[in-house]
């Protein structure tokens, strides 16, 4: 993916967010007050068709807005269509006195249910990670690029293992996680940096085999201001010198306290 300048990226995000918000707003307007919308656009009012316009506009707006935060095209398209089709179904139920049939409402409802199942399968396939992810240059970390949670095993003084779930982010040849500064696992890591980790559910139930690893706390890096071993990415060319170690530590501590 080619890197955009700050101005170009701001334009891309700004225009997408603006059009998405306006489109979704028009959709809501058509659903809530179709008569006033028909007056403004100067078309003859037909309540059901204006309701349908609102459903489709809302779906389009949601799709654009989700595209700003989700990286998977299929999941984004499914989510937007689910919103549009579900509201479309409600329209047919609410407007039965104007026309249509119960069978049409049922058919649309079944389609929405089928799409929800498809969406659930897709996010499961993505490991419940819908945002953008970095690539792994370490083959051992490649399976964890889209892994949301791992079971991290640390060791007590007598060598007895203790496991807990943590969220993981992979970037290049390293994986990162955060924890409270006074957490038991952090105290164990200070004493013994050798750990084991493997894929897990959000509750920490292992879903695959564990592998050995070594953890280094951010403040334990020997650099003074930050380096590619802790807070700087060698792939980042945008003001990378500002990703300093002290600022990163301050941010992490404040995030941990507010979590």
N, C-alpha and C positions, 0 to 999 in steps of 0.2 A: 504494500500500500504506500503510495507516494505521500510525503509529508506536506501539509499545507501551512502557509504562513498564518500568523495569528489573525490578521485581517480577513483572510479567505475563510478560515475556520469560523470566525465570528459571524461572517455573512451567511455561511451555510447553516449554522445552528440557528441564527436569528430568523432567517427567512422561513426555515422549516417550522420553527416553534410558532412564529406569527401566523402563517397560513394554517397550520394545524389547529391552533387555538380559535382562529376566526371560523374555520370550517366546522369544528365541533360546536362552536357557539351558534352558528346558523342552524345546525341540526337541532340543537336544543330549542331554539326559537320556533322552528317549524313544528316541533312536537308540542310545545306549550301553548303557542298562540298562532295557529296556521293562518287565521284570517288576516291578522296584521301583517304577516310576512307577505301574503298575496297582494295586499294593498300596496306595500312598498315596492315590490317587483312588478306591479301592475299586470298581473295575470289573473284570470278568473279563479276564484277559490274553490278547491275541491278538498274537503277535509282529509279524506283517507290518503289521497295521493300526496298531499303536503306532509302528512305524517310519515309516509314512506320516504319522501325526500329528506325529512329530518333524520330518519334512521340511517339512510345511506351517507348523509353528510356527517353525522356523528361518527359512523364507522371509519370514514376517510380521515377525519380529524384525529381520532384516537390512533389510527395506524401511523400517521405522520409523527405524532408526539412520541409514540413508543419507539419509532425508528431512531430517535435521538438517544435513547438509553439502552436499547437492545441491539445486539449485533447480528442476531440470527434472522434472516429474511423470512423463513417459513413460519417461525413462531410469531413474528410481528404481523404477518399477513393473516394467520389464523386468528390471533387475538382481535384484530380490527374487524374481521368478517364476523366473528362470534358476536361482537357488540352490535354491529349493524343488523345481523340476521335475528338476534334475540329481540331487539327493539321492534323489528319488522313483524315478528311473531306477535308481540304484545299489541301492535297496531291492529292486526287482523282480528284479534280477540275483542279489543275495545270497539272496533268499527263494524262489528257484525250487523248492526242495524242499518248500516249504509250499503252493505253488499258483501260479496265474498261468501265463503262457506266455512263451516267448522273443519272440514277436511283440509282446507288450505292452511288453516292455523296449525293443525296437527302436523302436517307435512313440514312446515317451517320449523316447528318446535323439535321434531325428530332430527332435522338437519343440524340445529344448534347443539343438541345433545351429542350427536356424532362428532361434531367439530370440537366440542369441549374434550371429549375422550382423545381425539387426535392431538389436541394441544397438550394434554397431560402426558401423552406418550412422547411428544417431541421434547418437552422440558425435562422429562426423565432421561431421554437420550442424551441431552446436553448436560446432564449432571446437575440440573436445576441452576445452572449459571447462564444467564441470558445476556449479560454484558460482554464487552470485548475482553479477550484474554491474551496474555503474552505467549510467546513461543518458548519451548524448552530446548536448550542446547545440550542438556544432560539427558541421555537416553533413559536413565532410571527415573527421572522426573516427568518424562513425557506423559505417562498415564494420569498425572495429577494436574495437568493444565486446566481441565474442566472439572476437577474434583472440588466440591465446595467444602467438605469437612473430612478431616482425617482423625484417626485415633492415635494420639501421641503417647508413647510409653516412656516414662522417665524412671529412674532407679533410686531407691532409698539407700541409706548408708550401708545397710546389710545386703544390698543387691536385689532386694525384692522389687519387682516391677509395679508401677502404678500407671493406669491409663486414663486419659481424659480427651474429650473431643475439642478440636480447635479448627478454625477456618484457615485455609491455606491459599496462598497466591504464589504461582510459579513465574519466574522471570529469568530467562537464560539458564544458567547452570546452578541457580539457587532457588530455594523455596522460602517463603516468609510467613510468619504468623505472629500474632500479638497476644499478650496475656497481661494480667495484672502484675504489677511489679512485686507484690508481696504474695503472689500465688505460690502454692506448694510446689508446683512443677517448675516454676522459675527458680526457687531456692534449690531444688534438686539439680537443675541445669548448671547453676553456678558451681556446684560441687562436682558434678559429673556431666560433661556435655554430650556423652554418648546416649543416643536415644534409639527407639524403633518407631516407625510410623507406617501406616497403611490406610487405605480408603475405608470410610465409615459413613454411617447414617448421621443425621443431625444430632441424634442422641448418643452417638459414640459407638454404636454396635458395628464391629468390623464387617466389611463386605468383601475383603480380599486379604491376601497375604501381606505380612509386615516385612519391612526391610530396614536395615541399620542405617543410621545417619549420625551426623555430628551437628550440634546446635551451638551457635555463637550469639550471645546477646549483643544487641546493637551497641550498647555502651562498652562492650568488651573488645571492640575493634581497636587496634593499636594506632589508627590514624588520628589526627587532631581535629580536622574540619569535615571529614567525610570523604569516602573513596568508593570505587566500584565494588569493594567487598562489603559495604554496608548500605549506603544510601544513594550512591550515584550509579546511574546506568550508562554503560559505555555506548549504548545505542541511542541515547537521547542527546540531541544537538541543540535543544532550546534552553538556554540559560541554566545549564546543568550545574554551574558553579554555585547556584543559590540553594541547591539541595544539600544544605550543610547538616552535619551530625548533631550539633546542639539544637537546631530548630526541629529536626526530626524527633529527637528525644523529648523535647518539650511538648510537641504535638501528640506523640504517643502517650505520654503520661496524662495529659489532659483528656484524651479520648478514653483512656482506661478508667479515669476517675468518674467520667460522665456516663460510662456504659451501664 
